[in-house]
Structure formats: structure tokens, C-alpha cells
Amino acid sequence: MTHGERVRTVLAGDTPDRTPFTFWYHFHLTPPAGPNMAESELQFFRKYRPDIFKVMHDIEYEESQRVNEIGDWSQLRSLPGHEGNFGLQVDTVRRIVEAVKDEDVPVINTVFNTFRYAHQISGERVLDHLREVPDEVHKGLRAITDSLVAFVRALMQVGSDGIYFAMHGASSDMARPMEYQVHFLPYDREVLEAASAGWLNILHPHSYERLYFEYALELPAHVICWSDRAAGPALTEIRKQHPGCLMGGLDETRIKDRTPEEIIAEGREAREWMRGTPFILAPGCSVPEDTPEQLLHAIAEAARG
């Protein structure tokens, strides 16, 4: 099977020739997008041959869009998806898609959610501001969401097969449960719906604290991936609640401390847990970029044997 055939087979609920796998890390390049980023990602793919080509960018929100005081939320503007920092990343994905067009590997790009960017550009004060003047803050959240929707649509136009949607904020170390549900979950839904033309949208509830997983289960995605080993909940627990494709099984926080044999054993254990159900083997989040190569090759071995 090709990479794409393997992943499509799993999404259809059928059994592939082997368990699909993927993993990724941050490249921390300067500049963080463009030809150099595309080539670094392509070298990574050619070395490790994951079944999903997940583009892990480090693009920040536009520097001109910052919140220093509450009144700045209403001054945020919607950004076009094909210009500025987002446009640089779209060009990176375009280059990658063109380079692997004959290899039948799904290419998906990381997209961070509205909460993550709002948290970043406000100096981590978005929740404080929201609790004080919600209507004012929502003017800015609306602009960020519109920008992300434009970004996602631009990615679809250059051939991205979907997005890896990093859902920040829906956890006990960030927003309160009802706070997230009311103020941020609708924006998450909008961004994922903008990616509905894609056939491989992966939702990543992100935190090492308690996740509000019930909200993730409400969102439209083909796959759910989270740090099941490092933080929980366990794969087996979510399988009882969700029949769709799950992705995980490897502890990204400990991978550098493992031997190849331990990584293979951990992956095989996860495969056994998920046997007969839709599953993709992967770390719960990005692995450290200085992880030794033999440990990363062990992930592929864990998927094969």
C-alpha cells in the first residue's frame, strides 16, 4: 500500500497492510517558512517515510496585530490567508505538495486555534480581558478566527489534504470549562469547517493537564490525537466514547530517554489496545528536535512489526 492508501483504509474502518504512523518536530528555522523550511521538511520525510506528512511550522501571528490594552482588541483586523506570515506558510506547503505529488502521501499543515493566538498576542491576558469586557474581546477573537479561516482556505487551494488543528485552551490550566465552551469552541468549529474540503483533518487537544475532552468530541475531525501517554486520558478510555480514528500511543516527553526496543514495545502495546479499530501510531505531540535518529526510526519499526 502507499502512504495515502494506508491512511484512507484506516479512516474507512478497514484493515491496512500495517498500522500507519507519523511523527514530527519543530525545526526552529530563520526564517520559519519558505524554501528552506520546505526543503527541511522534505528531507525529514525522505529520511523517516511517515505515512502522514505533517508540516510543523513556527509561524507567529503578524507582529502588527498585538494587544497591549483592552481597547486594542477592537483594533485587530482580519488577515488574508495568502499574505504575510500565513502567506509564507502557504507557499511552504505549496512547495511541499508539488515535491511529493507522485508519492501519494497526505500533506497536512499545522493550524493553531483562536485561543492560542489570542493568548499569545495579548501577553497571556486574553482570559483576564474576556472576564472583564467580553464584547470588546470578541471583536478581536472574531478577527483572529476570520484570519484562520482565510489561512485554511488558502492551504486547501494549494493542495493541502487537511489540517492538524492544535486546540489550545480547553484544559484545566487555561480556561474554565464553561468559559471555553461559550467563548472559544464555536470558533474552533468554524476553522475546522473551513477545512471540510480536506479528507484528513486531525484534531489535537493540547495540554499536559486535564483536557476538556468532551468538547473535542463535539468537533468535526477525521482523527483525534492527544498526549495520551504523557497526560491522558488513555487511548482505551476514549475508544469507549469515540468509534472514529484515534492517533497516539507513544510518549513524546520520554522518547529521548528510551531505547529503540522500549519504543517498539510501547508502540506495539498501543497497537494491541487498538486492534481492530481505526488507529494511527504517533507521539501525542511533537518530539524533541534533538531526538537521536535511531529512536525515530524505531517508531516506524513499531508500526511494522
C-alpha positions in Angstrom: 0.0 0.0 0.0 1.0 3.6 -0.5 1.0 6.1 2.4 -2.3 7.5 1.2 -3.9 4.2 0.7 -2.9 3.1 4.2 -4.4 6.1 5.9 -7.6 6.1 3.8 -8.1 2.4 4.6 -7.9 3.1 8.3 -10.3 6.1 8.0 -12.8 3.8 6.2 -12.6 1.4 9.2 -10.8 -1.3 7.2 -7.5 -3.1 7.9 -4.4 -1.9 6.1 -1.2 -3.8 5.3 0.2 -2.4 8.5 -0.5 0.3 11.1 0.1 3.8 9.6 2.4 6.0 11.6 3.7 9.6 11.7 5.7 11.9 13.9 7.1 15.4 13.7 9.2 18.1 15.4 9.8 21.9 15.3 12.6 23.0 13.0 13.1 26.4 14.6 14.4 27.9 11.4 15.1 31.5 10.5 13.1 32.4 8.5 10.5 30.0 9.8 8.9 29.5 6.3 9.8 29.5 2.7 12.1 27.4 0.5 14.5 26.4 3.4 11.6 25.2 5.5 10.1 23.2 2.7 13.4 21.5 2.0 14.0 20.7 5.7 10.5 19.1 5.8 11.2 17.2 2.7 14.5 15.8 3.9 12.7 14.7 7.1 10.1 12.9 5.1 12.6 11.2 2.9 14.6 10.0 5.9 11.8 8.6 8.0 9.0 8.0 5.5 6.0 8.7 7.8 2.5 7.9 6.4 1.3 11.4 7.1 3.4 14.4 6.1 2.6 16.8 8.9 4.1 20.2 8.3 5.1 21.7 11.6 5.6 25.4 11.3 6.7 28.0 13.8 5.0 31.0 12.2 3.8 33.7 14.6 0.8 35.9 14.2 1.5 39.2 12.4 3.7 41.5 14.6 1.4 44.4 13.8 -1.5 42.6 15.5 -0.9 42.9 19.2 -3.0 43.6 22.3 -1.3 45.8 24.9 -4.5 47.1 26.5 -8.2 46.1 26.4 -9.1 48.6 23.7 -6.7 47.0 21.3 -9.0 44.0 20.8 -11.4 46.0 18.7 -8.5 47.3 16.5 -7.5 43.8 15.4 -8.2 43.3 11.7 -8.8 40.2 9.7 -5.7 39.0 7.8 -5.7 37.5 4.3 -4.7 33.9 4.3 -2.3 34.2 1.3 -0.3 37.2 2.6 2.1 38.0 5.4 3.2 35.2 7.7 0.3 33.0 6.8 1.1 33.5 3.1 4.7 32.4 3.7 3.5 29.2 5.2 1.0 28.6 2.4 4.0 29.0 0.0 5.9 26.4 2.0 3.0 23.9 1.8 2.7 24.6 -2.0 6.3 23.7 -2.5 6.0 20.5 -0.4 2.8 19.4 -2.2 4.4 19.9 -5.6 7.5 17.9 -4.5 5.6 14.9 -3.3 2.8 14.9 -5.8 3.8 11.5 -7.2 4.3 9.8 -3.9 0.7 9.6 -2.6 1.4 10.9 0.9 -1.2 13.1 2.6 0.2 16.5 3.4 -1.4 18.4 6.3 -0.4 21.7 7.8 -0.4 22.7 11.5 -3.0 25.3 12.3 -3.2 26.8 15.8 -6.6 27.8 17.1 -8.1 31.2 18.0 -7.4 30.8 21.8 -3.7 30.1 21.1 -3.1 33.2 19.0 -5.3 35.4 21.3 -3.3 34.1 24.3 -0.1 34.9 22.5 -0.7 38.4 21.2 -2.2 39.6 24.4 0.7 38.6 26.6 -1.4 35.7 28.0 -4.1 38.1 29.2 -7.0 37.1 27.0 -8.9 35.4 29.7 -8.5 38.3 32.1 -9.7 40.7 29.5 -12.5 38.4 28.5 -13.8 38.2 32.0 -13.8 42.0 32.2 -15.2 43.1 28.8 -16.3 40.1 26.8 -17.9 42.0 24.0 -14.7 44.0 23.4 -12.6 40.9 23.3 -14.9 39.1 21.0 -14.3 41.7 18.3 -10.7 40.6 18.3 -11.5 36.9 18.5 -13.7 37.4 15.5 -10.9 38.9 13.5 -8.4 36.2 14.5 -10.9 33.5 13.6 -11.7 35.1 10.2 -7.9 35.2 9.6 -7.6 31.5 10.4 -10.5 30.6 8.1 -8.8 32.5 5.3 -5.5 30.8 6.1 -7.1 27.3 6.0 -8.9 28.0 2.7 -5.6 29.2 1.2 -4.0 26.0 2.3 -6.7 24.0 0.6 -6.2 25.9 -2.6 -2.5 24.9 -2.8 -3.3 21.2 -2.3 -3.2 20.5 1.5 -5.1 17.3 2.2 -6.3 18.7 5.5 -5.0 20.4 8.7 -3.6 19.4 12.0 -5.7 21.7 14.3 -4.0 22.4 17.6 -6.8 23.1 20.1 -5.2 25.1 22.9 -7.1 26.4 26.0 -9.5 23.6 26.6 -7.8 22.3 29.7 -7.7 22.8 33.4 -4.6 25.0 33.3 -6.2 27.5 31.0 -9.9 28.4 30.6 -12.7 27.2 32.8 -14.8 24.5 31.2 -17.9 26.6 30.5 -15.8 29.6 29.6 -14.1 27.6 26.8 -17.4 26.1 25.6 -19.1 29.5 25.3 -16.2 31.7 24.1 -13.9 29.5 22.1 -15.5 26.3 21.0 -17.6 27.9 18.3 -14.5 29.5 16.8 -12.8 26.1 16.7 -15.7 24.7 14.9 -15.6 27.5 12.3 -11.9 26.8 11.5 -12.4 23.1 11.2 -15.4 23.6 9.0 -13.3 25.8 6.7 -11.1 22.7 6.2 -14.0 20.5 5.3 -12.7 20.2 1.7 -9.8 18.2 3.1 -10.1 14.4 3.7 -7.6 14.3 6.6 -8.3 16.8 9.4 -6.6 15.9 12.7 -7.8 17.5 15.9 -5.1 17.9 18.6 -6.5 18.9 22.0 -3.2 20.2 23.5 -2.2 20.2 27.2 -0.4 18.2 29.8 -3.1 19.0 32.3 -6.7 17.7 32.3 -8.3 18.2 28.9 -12.0 19.0 28.4 -12.2 16.1 26.1 -16.0 16.3 25.8 -15.5 19.4 23.7 -13.0 17.8 21.3 -15.5 15.0 20.7 -18.1 17.6 19.5 -15.9 19.0 16.7 -15.8 17.8 13.1 -12.5 15.9 12.5 -11.4 12.7 10.9 -8.8 11.9 13.6 -8.2 12.9 17.2 -4.6 13.0 18.5 -3.5 14.0 22.1 -0.8 13.2 24.6 -2.5 10.0 25.8 0.7 8.5 27.4 2.1 11.7 28.9 -1.1 13.2 30.3 -4.2 11.2 29.4 -6.9 10.2 29.1 -5.8 6.8 27.9 -6.5 5.6 24.4 -8.6 2.8 25.7 -10.8 5.3 27.7 -11.5 7.4 24.6 -12.1 4.4 22.4 -15.1 3.6 24.6 -16.6 7.0 23.8 -15.5 7.5 20.2 -15.6 5.0 17.4 -13.6 7.1 14.9 -9.9 7.1 14.2 -7.5 7.8 17.2 -3.9 8.7 16.9 -1.2 8.4 19.5 0.3 5.6 21.7 3.8 7.0 22.1 5.1 9.2 24.9 6.8 12.2 23.3 8.0 13.5 26.6 10.1 10.4 27.3 11.2 9.3 23.9 14.8 10.6 24.3 15.2 8.5 27.5 14.1 5.3 25.8 16.0 2.6 23.9 14.7 1.6 20.4 13.4 -1.6 21.9 11.4 0.3 24.5 9.8 2.5 21.9 9.0 -0.5 19.7 7.4 -2.2 22.7 5.3 0.9 23.6 4.1 1.2 20.1 3.2 -2.5 19.8 1.3 -2.3 23.1 -0.8 0.6 21.8 -1.5 -1.3 18.5 -2.7 -4.2 20.6 -5.0 -2.0 22.6 -6.5 -0.6 19.4 -6.5 -3.8 17.4 -9.5 -4.0 15.0 -10.3 -0.3 15.4 -9.2 2.8 13.4 -5.8 3.8 14.7 -2.6 5.7 13.7 0.6 5.3 15.7 2.2 8.6 16.7 3.6 10.6 19.6 0.9 12.7 21.3 2.7 15.9 20.3 5.9 17.0 18.7 9.1 15.1 19.6 12.2 17.0 20.7 14.2 18.0 17.6 17.4 16.6 19.0 15.9 13.1 19.4 18.6 10.6 18.1 17.7 9.2 14.7 17.7 5.6 15.8 14.9 6.3 18.2 12.8 8.0 15.5 13.4 5.0 13.2 12.1 2.8 16.0 8.7 4.4 15.6 8.5 3.1 12.1 9.6 -0.3 13.3 6.9 -0.3 16.0 4.3 0.2 13.3 5.6 -2.6 11.1 6.2 -5.5 13.4 
